[in-house]
Amino acid sequence: MTANIGAAIKRLRNVAGVKASQMASDLGISNAYLSELENNKKTMTLPLLEGYARRFGISASTIVRFAERLSENREESPNYVRAGRIVEWMLNDWESENG
């Protein structure tokens, strides 16, 4: 998986206003394990990535593309990409996938 997958899933969760404890519960993992995933200390598995995708109503590939965009924009801003741009990008991507 892409190196920024942890940053991507954490950003998605934060933008959506989902608490870490709720996300961990939704995924059936501990808070500590979620923290390790979001901080790239553990490798994201496909089942967990798909769990994230289901939680946010997007495809796993959208999350991977988002992580790649974070990598591309890393030098653009110390915070990578602002939340508004993330949401706008996700909505545009979702609309292109769903017509």
Secondary structure, DSSP 4 states (H G I P E B T S, - for coil): --TTHHHHHHHHHHHHT--HHHHHHHHT--HHHHHHHHTTSSPPPHHHHHHHHHHHTS-HHHHHHHHHHHHHTTTT-TTSS-HHHHHHHHHHHHHHHH-
